[in-house]
Amino acid sequence: MVPGNYKDIPKEILKGTALASLIFFMALGVPVFGFIFALFLPLPVFFYGSKLGTRYRAYVPCITAVIIMFTLGKASFDMLFFAELLFLGFVLSHMIEKGLCIEKTILYTCGLVLGGGIFCLVLYSNAANIDFGVMISEYVSENLKMTMLLYEKMGMAEDNLMFLSEIIDKIHYALVRIIPSLVVSSVLILTWTTLLLAKPVFKSRGLYYPDFGSLNLWKPPEILVWGVIGSSVMLMIPDLTVKIFGLNGLIILMTVYFLGGIAIVSYYFEKKQVPLMFRFFLYSLIGLWQVLMFLVIGLGFFDMWLNFRKLEIKKE
C-alpha cells in the first residue's frame, strides 16, 4: 500500500526513519535494558516497508543503517546486530505479500536473515584477516568480561563473583559451541514476536495483514519429534563433535516447542479471559523463570499426544 499522494512518500520515509533511529538510540543509550528496546527495531521497518510498497520499501532500513554506521563509527558485531534487525523487518514486509502460511513465512525470513548475517561475517573476517572461529571466540570472551564488570557494579556477592571467575573458561567454551543454535533460536523468537506485535498495528492502520488464522491454535509439525529423538541420541554418542551438533539441534527444536507451548498458554488466557496486565506479568515470569520456561516447552512437546486444547474434538 503506497500513500495516495506522492508528496506523502518522503514524509512517511522520514517518519519511519525517525522512529527506527529513535529505537536504535534508546537501545544504545539505556544501560542494561537497552537490549530490550533493540528487539522492537524490526517493527517500524516492517510497518513502513508494507505501507510504502515495493518501490520505496528499502528507504527506511537503508537510511537508518547509514545513521547507525555513522553513530557506531566502525564495523563491529554491534553494527551487524542492528543491521540484521533492520533486514528482518525488511524481509518480513516482503514475505507477507506472498500469501504464505505462518511456518513458511517465518522459515524463509529466518533463512534469509541468518544467511545474510553469515555472509557479512565471512566478508568481515576476510577483510580484517581474522579467522572466523577466532573472531567469534574473542567476541564471546569480550562480552563475558563486560558481564563480569556489570555484576561487580551491581554489587553481586563476592563468593558468587569468585565462583563465576573460576568457571568462566568453561562458560566461554560452551557458549562458543552453542552460538549457532542460540542465534537461530533468537531469530525465530524475534520473527514470531514481530509478527504478533505487527498484527494490531497493521489492522488499526488499514494495512494488509495475511490471515494466518488464530496463532494460539498453532502446533509444531509432528515430524519434529524425530529431530528431538535424533538430537537426544547424538548427545549419548561419545564423540564431542557429534554431541555439539546434537545439543545445537536440541536447543533449536526446544525453541520451536516453546512457541507451541506459548500458543497453548495464550489459548487458555483467551478462553478464561485473563486480564491483559496479568497476562503480561505471567509472560514475563515465563521468560525470567527457567522452571516455567521448561514447563511451557513440555506443553508444546507433549501436545501432540495429550492434545491440551482438544482441537480435533472442537472441530467435530
ZAMARVO-48821 format. One record per residue (C-alpha): residue number from 0; x, y, z. Coordinates in steps of 0.1 Angstrom, whole numbers, plus 5000, padded with zeros to 4 digits. Layout:
BEGIN
+-----+------+------+------+
:   i :   xx :   yy :   zz :
+-----+------+------+------+
: NUM :    X :    Y :    Z :
...
+-----+------+------+------+
This chain:
BEGIN
+-----+------+------+------+
:   i :   xx :   yy :   zz :
+-----+------+------+------+
:   0 : 5000 : 5000 : 5000 :
:   1 : 5016 : 5032 : 4988 :
:   2 : 5003 : 5066 : 5001 :
:   3 : 4978 : 5081 : 4977 :
:   4 : 4997 : 5114 : 4973 :
:   5 : 5033 : 5112 : 4960 :
:   6 : 5042 : 5141 : 4984 :
:   7 : 5033 : 5119 : 5013 :
:   8 : 5060 : 5094 : 5005 :
:   9 : 5091 : 5114 : 5017 :
:  10 : 5071 : 5123 : 5049 :
:  11 : 5064 : 5086 : 5055 :
:  12 : 5100 : 5077 : 5049 :
:  13 : 5111 : 5104 : 5073 :
:  14 : 5087 : 5092 : 5100 :
:  15 : 5098 : 5056 : 5096 :
:  16 : 5135 : 5065 : 5097 :
:  17 : 5129 : 5088 : 5127 :
:  18 : 5111 : 5060 : 5146 :
:  19 : 5137 : 5033 : 5138 :
:  20 : 5166 : 5057 : 5147 :
:  21 : 5149 : 5066 : 5180 :
:  22 : 5146 : 5029 : 5189 :
:  23 : 5183 : 5025 : 5180 :
:  24 : 5194 : 5054 : 5202 :
:  25 : 5173 : 5041 : 5231 :
:  26 : 5189 : 5007 : 5227 :
:  27 : 5223 : 5023 : 5227 :
:  28 : 5218 : 5048 : 5255 :
:  29 : 5198 : 5029 : 5281 :
:  30 : 5221 : 5008 : 5303 :
:  31 : 5212 : 4971 : 5309 :
:  32 : 5177 : 4973 : 5295 :
:  33 : 5188 : 4988 : 5261 :
:  34 : 5188 : 4954 : 5245 :
:  35 : 5150 : 4951 : 5251 :
:  36 : 5145 : 4983 : 5230 :
:  37 : 5166 : 4969 : 5202 :
:  38 : 5141 : 4940 : 5198 :
:  39 : 5115 : 4964 : 5186 :
:  40 : 5137 : 4977 : 5158 :
:  41 : 5122 : 4954 : 5131 :
:  42 : 5087 : 4966 : 5137 :
:  43 : 5088 : 5001 : 5122 :
:  44 : 5108 : 4988 : 5092 :
:  45 : 5082 : 4961 : 5088 :
:  46 : 5053 : 4985 : 5091 :
:  47 : 5067 : 5013 : 5068 :
:  48 : 5080 : 4987 : 5043 :
:  49 : 5045 : 4974 : 5039 :
:  50 : 5030 : 5008 : 5038 :
:  51 : 5053 : 5023 : 5012 :
:  52 : 5053 : 4992 : 4989 :
:  53 : 5079 : 4975 : 4969 :
:  54 : 5093 : 5006 : 4952 :
:  55 : 5101 : 5025 : 4984 :
:  56 : 5104 : 4997 : 5008 :
:  57 : 5142 : 4998 : 5012 :
:  58 : 5145 : 5035 : 5020 :
:  59 : 5137 : 5033 : 5058 :
:  60 : 5162 : 5005 : 5066 :
:  61 : 5189 : 5018 : 5043 :
:  62 : 5188 : 5054 : 5057 :
:  63 : 5186 : 5041 : 5093 :
:  64 : 5216 : 5018 : 5086 :
:  65 : 5236 : 5048 : 5074 :
:  66 : 5227 : 5066 : 5107 :
:  67 : 5238 : 5036 : 5127 :
:  68 : 5271 : 5033 : 5108 :
:  69 : 5280 : 5070 : 5114 :
:  70 : 5270 : 5066 : 5151 :
:  71 : 5290 : 5035 : 5158 :
:  72 : 5319 : 5046 : 5137 :
:  73 : 5334 : 5013 : 5127 :
:  74 : 5325 : 4978 : 5116 :
:  75 : 5316 : 4956 : 5146 :
:  76 : 5293 : 4929 : 5158 :
:  77 : 5270 : 4956 : 5172 :
:  78 : 5267 : 4971 : 5138 :
:  79 : 5259 : 4937 : 5123 :
:  80 : 5234 : 4931 : 5150 :
:  81 : 5214 : 4963 : 5143 :
:  82 : 5217 : 4957 : 5105 :
:  83 : 5202 : 4923 : 5109 :
:  84 : 5173 : 4937 : 5129 :
:  85 : 5166 : 4962 : 5101 :
:  86 : 5170 : 4934 : 5075 :
:  87 : 5145 : 4912 : 5094 :
:  88 : 5118 : 4939 : 5092 :
:  89 : 5125 : 4945 : 5055 :
:  90 : 5123 : 4908 : 5047 :
:  91 : 5090 : 4904 : 5067 :
:  92 : 5074 : 4933 : 5048 :
:  93 : 5082 : 4914 : 5015 :
:  94 : 5072 : 4880 : 5028 :
:  95 : 5037 : 4888 : 5040 :
:  96 : 5028 : 4898 : 5004 :
:  97 : 5035 : 4863 : 4992 :
:  98 : 5004 : 4848 : 5009 :
:  99 : 5025 : 4820 : 5026 :
: 100 : 5015 : 4801 : 5057 :
: 101 : 5029 : 4811 : 5090 :
: 102 : 5056 : 4783 : 5090 :
: 103 : 5069 : 4793 : 5056 :
: 104 : 5068 : 4830 : 5063 :
: 105 : 5089 : 4825 : 5095 :
: 106 : 5112 : 4798 : 5079 :
: 107 : 5120 : 4819 : 5048 :
: 108 : 5125 : 4851 : 5068 :
: 109 : 5149 : 4834 : 5093 :
: 110 : 5168 : 4817 : 5065 :
: 111 : 5174 : 4850 : 5046 :
: 112 : 5183 : 4869 : 5078 :
: 113 : 5207 : 4842 : 5090 :
: 114 : 5222 : 4837 : 5055 :
: 115 : 5228 : 4875 : 5052 :
: 116 : 5244 : 4875 : 5087 :
: 117 : 5268 : 4847 : 5079 :
: 118 : 5277 : 4863 : 5045 :
: 119 : 5285 : 4896 : 5063 :
: 120 : 5306 : 4879 : 5090 :
: 121 : 5326 : 4860 : 5064 :
: 122 : 5333 : 4892 : 5044 :
: 123 : 5343 : 4910 : 5076 :
: 124 : 5366 : 4882 : 5088 :
: 125 : 5383 : 4881 : 5053 :
: 126 : 5387 : 4919 : 5052 :
: 127 : 5401 : 4920 : 5087 :
: 128 : 5422 : 4889 : 5080 :
: 129 : 5409 : 4872 : 5112 :
: 130 : 5399 : 4835 : 5114 :
: 131 : 5361 : 4832 : 5116 :
: 132 : 5362 : 4810 : 5147 :
: 133 : 5388 : 4832 : 5165 :
: 134 : 5366 : 4862 : 5158 :
: 135 : 5336 : 4846 : 5174 :
: 136 : 5356 : 4833 : 5203 :
: 137 : 5371 : 4868 : 5210 :
: 138 : 5336 : 4884 : 5208 :
: 139 : 5322 : 4859 : 5234 :
: 140 : 5352 : 4865 : 5256 :
: 141 : 5349 : 4902 : 5255 :
: 142 : 5311 : 4900 : 5264 :
: 143 : 5318 : 4877 : 5293 :
: 144 : 5343 : 4902 : 5307 :
: 145 : 5317 : 4930 : 5303 :
: 146 : 5291 : 4909 : 5321 :
: 147 : 5315 : 4903 : 5350 :
: 148 : 5322 : 4940 : 5353 :
: 149 : 5284 : 4946 : 5352 :
: 150 : 5279 : 4921 : 5380 :
: 151 : 5306 : 4938 : 5401 :
: 152 : 5289 : 4972 : 5396 :
: 153 : 5255 : 4957 : 5406 :
: 154 : 5271 : 4946 : 5439 :
: 155 : 5270 : 4908 : 5434 :
: 156 : 5282 : 4888 : 5464 :
: 157 : 5320 : 4882 : 5465 :
: 158 : 5315 : 4844 : 5467 :
: 159 : 5294 : 4844 : 5435 :
: 160 : 5318 : 4865 : 5416 :
: 161 : 5347 : 4842 : 5426 :
: 162 : 5327 : 4812 : 5415 :
: 163 : 5319 : 4828 : 5381 :
: 164 : 5356 : 4837 : 5377 :
: 165 : 5366 : 4801 : 5383 :
: 166 : 5342 : 4787 : 5357 :
: 167 : 5343 : 4815 : 5331 :
: 168 : 5366 : 4795 : 5308 :
: 169 : 5340 : 4766 : 5308 :
: 170 : 5312 : 4791 : 5301 :
: 171 : 5332 : 4805 : 5272 :
: 172 : 5339 : 4770 : 5259 :
: 173 : 5302 : 4761 : 5260 :
: 174 : 5289 : 4794 : 5246 :
: 175 : 5312 : 4794 : 5216 :
: 176 : 5299 : 4759 : 5206 :
: 177 : 5262 : 4766 : 5210 :
: 178 : 5262 : 4801 : 5194 :
: 179 : 5247 : 4787 : 5162 :
: 180 : 5216 : 4774 : 5179 :
: 181 : 5213 : 4805 : 5202 :
: 182 : 5214 : 4827 : 5171 :
: 183 : 5188 : 4806 : 5152 :
: 184 : 5166 : 4805 : 5183 :
: 185 : 5168 : 4843 : 5188 :
: 186 : 5159 : 4850 : 5152 :
: 187 : 5130 : 4825 : 5154 :
: 188 : 5115 : 4841 : 5185 :
: 189 : 5121 : 4877 : 5173 :
: 190 : 5104 : 4869 : 5139 :
: 191 : 5074 : 4854 : 5157 :
: 192 : 5072 : 4883 : 5182 :
: 193 : 5074 : 4909 : 5154 :
: 194 : 5046 : 4892 : 5135 :
: 195 : 5024 : 4892 : 5167 :
: 196 : 5031 : 4928 : 5175 :
: 197 : 5025 : 4939 : 5139 :
: 198 : 4990 : 4925 : 5136 :
: 199 : 4971 : 4950 : 5157 :
: 200 : 4992 : 4979 : 5143 :
: 201 : 4985 : 4968 : 5107 :
: 202 : 4948 : 4963 : 5114 :
: 203 : 4944 : 4997 : 5131 :
: 204 : 4960 : 5014 : 5101 :
: 205 : 4941 : 4995 : 5074 :
: 206 : 4972 : 4978 : 5060 :
: 207 : 4971 : 4943 : 5046 :
: 208 : 4979 : 4915 : 5070 :
: 209 : 4977 : 4879 : 5060 :
: 210 : 4952 : 4856 : 5076 :
: 211 : 4974 : 4832 : 5094 :
: 212 : 4944 : 4821 : 5115 :
: 213 : 4944 : 4821 : 5153 :
: 214 : 4980 : 4816 : 5162 :
: 215 : 4971 : 4803 : 5197 :
: 216 : 4958 : 4772 : 5178 :
: 217 : 4992 : 4766 : 5162 :
: 218 : 5012 : 4735 : 5170 :
: 219 : 5046 : 4723 : 5158 :
: 220 : 5047 : 4698 : 5130 :
: 221 : 5047 : 4662 : 5143 :
: 222 : 5078 : 4653 : 5122 :
: 223 : 5099 : 4674 : 5145 :
: 224 : 5096 : 4647 : 5172 :
: 225 : 5121 : 4626 : 5152 :
: 226 : 5145 : 4656 : 5153 :
: 227 : 5143 : 4656 : 5191 :
: 228 : 5149 : 4619 : 5192 :
: 229 : 5178 : 4621 : 5168 :
: 230 : 5194 : 4651 : 5187 :
: 231 : 5190 : 4632 : 5220 :
: 232 : 5207 : 4601 : 5206 :
: 233 : 5236 : 4623 : 5193 :
: 234 : 5241 : 4636 : 5229 :
: 235 : 5247 : 4600 : 5240 :
: 236 : 5275 : 4593 : 5215 :
: 237 : 5310 : 4598 : 5230 :
: 238 : 5324 : 4619 : 5201 :
: 239 : 5325 : 4656 : 5212 :
: 240 : 5317 : 4669 : 5177 :
: 241 : 5285 : 4648 : 5174 :
: 242 : 5275 : 4659 : 5209 :
: 243 : 5278 : 4695 : 5199 :
: 244 : 5256 : 4690 : 5168 :
: 245 : 5231 : 4672 : 5189 :
: 246 : 5230 : 4699 : 5216 :
: 247 : 5226 : 4727 : 5189 :
: 248 : 5198 : 4708 : 5173 :
: 249 : 5180 : 4702 : 5206 :
: 250 : 5182 : 4739 : 5215 :
: 251 : 5166 : 4749 : 5182 :
: 252 : 5139 : 4723 : 5185 :
: 253 : 5131 : 4733 : 5221 :
: 254 : 5126 : 4769 : 5209 :
: 255 : 5100 : 4757 : 5184 :
: 256 : 5082 : 4737 : 5211 :
: 257 : 5085 : 4767 : 5234 :
: 258 : 5065 : 4787 : 5208 :
: 259 : 5040 : 4758 : 5206 :
: 260 : 5037 : 4759 : 5244 :
: 261 : 5032 : 4797 : 5244 :
: 262 : 5004 : 4792 : 5219 :
: 263 : 4987 : 4768 : 5244 :
: 264 : 4991 : 4793 : 5273 :
: 265 : 4977 : 4821 : 5251 :
: 266 : 4948 : 4799 : 5241 :
: 267 : 4938 : 4794 : 5278 :
: 268 : 4944 : 4830 : 5286 :
: 269 : 4919 : 4840 : 5259 :
: 270 : 4895 : 4812 : 5269 :
: 271 : 4895 : 4822 : 5306 :
: 272 : 4895 : 4860 : 5296 :
: 273 : 4926 : 4866 : 5318 :
: 274 : 4932 : 4904 : 5322 :
: 275 : 4958 : 4919 : 5300 :
: 276 : 4981 : 4931 : 5328 :
: 277 : 4980 : 4897 : 5345 :
: 278 : 4989 : 4881 : 5311 :
: 279 : 5019 : 4904 : 5307 :
: 280 : 5030 : 4895 : 5343 :
: 281 : 5028 : 4858 : 5336 :
: 282 : 5045 : 4860 : 5302 :
: 283 : 5073 : 4880 : 5319 :
: 284 : 5075 : 4853 : 5346 :
: 285 : 5078 : 4826 : 5320 :
: 286 : 5107 : 4845 : 5303 :
: 287 : 5126 : 4850 : 5336 :
: 288 : 5119 : 4818 : 5355 :
: 289 : 5136 : 4788 : 5339 :
: 290 : 5113 : 4762 : 5356 :
: 291 : 5083 : 4778 : 5339 :
: 292 : 5101 : 4780 : 5306 :
: 293 : 5108 : 4743 : 5306 :
: 294 : 5072 : 4736 : 5316 :
: 295 : 5060 : 4756 : 5286 :
: 296 : 5084 : 4736 : 5263 :
: 297 : 5069 : 4704 : 5278 :
: 298 : 5034 : 4717 : 5269 :
: 299 : 5044 : 4722 : 5233 :
: 300 : 5062 : 4689 : 5231 :
: 301 : 5036 : 4666 : 5246 :
: 302 : 5006 : 4684 : 5230 :
: 303 : 5009 : 4660 : 5200 :
: 304 : 4998 : 4631 : 5223 :
: 305 : 4978 : 4649 : 5250 :
: 306 : 4961 : 4675 : 5228 :
: 307 : 4957 : 4701 : 5256 :
: 308 : 4934 : 4723 : 5236 :
: 309 : 4912 : 4694 : 5224 :
: 310 : 4913 : 4708 : 5189 :
: 311 : 4901 : 4678 : 5170 :
: 312 : 4871 : 4674 : 5194 :
: 313 : 4861 : 4710 : 5188 :
: 314 : 4863 : 4705 : 5150 :
: 315 : 4840 : 4675 : 5152 :
+-----+------+------+------+
